[in-house]
Amino acid sequence: MPSGGRKVEDPRPIRDKAYMSKSIRKLIIYLSEHGYDRSISSQILTSPTTKDFLAIISFLLANVDANFKFIGKFEDEIPSVLKLVGYPTTVGRSALTAIGNPTSWPQLLAALSWLTDLLKVCARPSPVAALELAHRVLDAARRSRRAAGPLQHPASRHPRAPFA
């Protein structure tokens, strides 16, 4: 969010059927090529369950950091993680409480599509970029859990310098 707390509108046509179909195909290809072990189809991604969405976003974040797991409420953690990895718009908590809803799903699908693109870019030229992304994800998780106590994550035993 820019200063002043205004919500940044997504410039992509995220509610356009063609754009959504393209995002679904891209996501299916990425998941299939990278060993996603659950059933995935365009039918599932047209109106996913919360369980489907969590499995997909957990898989994508595990491609950033193999040890990543949601410990707290995912509704609280996902916006922080996306913000810290540089997602240019905000994902509201309300969208995460109604994942398969036709008004919420386009925003969440766009975030998954963007995360897929980010992972593709990070995988290409430089392992340093992927490592920096992993540190950002871990830092986001740590910040979102401060009120809940220490992070129950194996990587938290080895503090790292922040990359922000």
C-alpha positions in Angstrom: 0.0 0.0 0.0 1.3 3.4 -0.7 1.7 6.0 2.0 -1.6 7.2 3.3 -3.0 3.7 3.5 -4.8 3.8 0.1 -5.5 0.4 -1.5 -3.6 -0.1 -4.8 -5.9 -1.3 -7.6 -4.6 -4.2 -9.6 -4.0 -2.9 -13.2 -4.5 -6.4 -14.7 -7.9 -7.5 -16.0 -8.2 -10.0 -13.2 -12.0 -10.5 -13.5 -11.8 -11.0 -17.3 -12.7 -14.6 -18.2 -9.9 -14.9 -20.8 -7.3 -13.5 -18.3 -8.6 -15.9 -15.6 -8.4 -18.9 -18.0 -4.8 -17.9 -19.0 -3.9 -17.7 -15.3 -5.4 -21.1 -14.6 -3.5 -22.7 -17.4 -0.3 -21.1 -16.3 -0.8 -22.3 -12.7 -1.7 -25.9 -13.8 1.5 -26.0 -16.0 3.7 -24.7 -13.2 2.2 -27.1 -10.6 2.5 -30.1 -12.9 6.1 -29.3 -13.9 7.2 -28.8 -10.3 5.8 -32.0 -8.7 2.5 -30.8 -7.2 1.2 -34.1 -5.8 -2.5 -33.3 -5.6 -5.1 -33.5 -8.3 -5.3 -30.2 -10.3 -7.6 -29.2 -13.2 -9.2 -26.1 -14.6 -12.4 -27.3 -13.0 -10.8 -27.2 -9.5 -9.3 -23.8 -10.2 -12.5 -22.3 -11.4 -14.0 -22.4 -7.9 -11.5 -23.9 -5.5 -12.1 -24.9 -1.9 -10.1 -23.4 0.9 -8.3 -26.7 1.2 -7.3 -26.5 -2.5 -6.1 -22.9 -2.2 -4.1 -23.6 0.9 -2.5 -26.7 -0.7 -1.5 -24.6 -3.8 -0.2 -21.6 -2.0 1.7 -23.8 0.5 3.3 -25.7 -2.4 4.3 -22.4 -4.1 5.8 -21.0 -0.8 7.6 -24.3 -0.2 9.3 -23.8 -3.6 10.7 -20.6 -2.0 11.6 -22.3 1.3 11.2 -26.0 1.7 10.5 -25.6 5.5 7.7 -23.0 5.1 4.5 -23.9 6.8 1.5 -21.8 8.0 1.5 -21.9 11.8 -1.0 -19.2 12.6 -4.2 -18.3 10.9 -3.5 -18.3 7.1 -5.9 -15.3 6.8 -3.4 -13.3 8.8 -0.2 -14.7 7.3 -0.8 -14.7 3.6 -1.2 -10.9 3.2 2.0 -10.3 5.1 4.0 -12.9 3.1 2.7 -11.6 -0.2 3.5 -8.0 0.8 7.1 -8.9 1.8 7.8 -10.8 -1.4 6.8 -7.7 -3.3 3.2 -8.4 -4.4 2.2 -5.1 -5.8 -1.4 -5.0 -4.5 -3.1 -6.1 -1.3 -5.0 -9.3 -0.6 -7.6 -8.6 1.9 -8.5 -10.8 4.8 -12.1 -10.9 3.5 -11.0 -12.5 0.2 -9.3 -15.2 2.2 -12.4 -16.0 4.2 -14.4 -16.7 1.0 -11.9 -18.2 -1.3 -14.1 -19.9 -3.9 -16.5 -16.9 -4.0 -16.7 -15.4 -7.5 -15.9 -11.9 -6.1 -12.9 -13.2 -4.1 -11.3 -15.8 -6.4 -10.1 -13.5 -9.2 -8.0 -11.6 -6.7 -6.5 -14.7 -5.2 -5.9 -16.4 -8.6 -4.1 -13.2 -9.7 -1.9 -13.5 -6.6 -1.1 -17.2 -7.3 -0.3 -16.4 -10.9 2.0 -13.5 -9.9 3.7 -15.8 -7.3 4.2 -18.4 -10.0 5.8 -15.8 -12.3 8.0 -14.7 -9.5 9.2 -18.3 -8.8 9.9 -18.8 -12.5 12.0 -15.6 -12.7 13.9 -16.5 -9.5 14.6 -20.0 -10.7 16.2 -18.8 -13.9 19.4 -16.8 -13.6 20.4 -16.5 -10.0 20.1 -18.7 -6.9 20.9 -15.5 -4.9 17.5 -14.0 -5.9 15.7 -17.2 -4.8 17.6 -17.1 -1.5 16.7 -13.5 -0.9 13.0 -14.3 -1.7 13.2 -17.2 0.9 14.6 -14.8 3.5 11.7 -12.3 2.8 9.1 -15.0 3.2 10.6 -16.2 6.5 10.9 -12.6 7.7 7.2 -12.0 6.9 6.2 -15.1 8.8 8.3 -14.1 11.8 6.7 -10.6 11.8 3.2 -11.9 11.6 3.8 -14.3 14.5 5.5 -11.9 17.0 2.3 -11.7 19.0 1.9 -15.4 19.0 5.3 -16.1 20.4 8.4 -17.7 18.9 8.3 -19.1 15.4 8.0 -22.9 15.4 10.1 -23.2 12.3 13.4 -25.1 12.0 15.0 -22.2 10.2 14.3 -19.8 13.0 17.0 -21.4 15.1 19.5 -19.7 12.8 18.9 -16.0 12.7 19.6 -14.3 9.4 20.3 -10.7 8.5 17.2 -9.0 7.1 17.1 -8.3 3.3 14.6 -5.5 3.3 
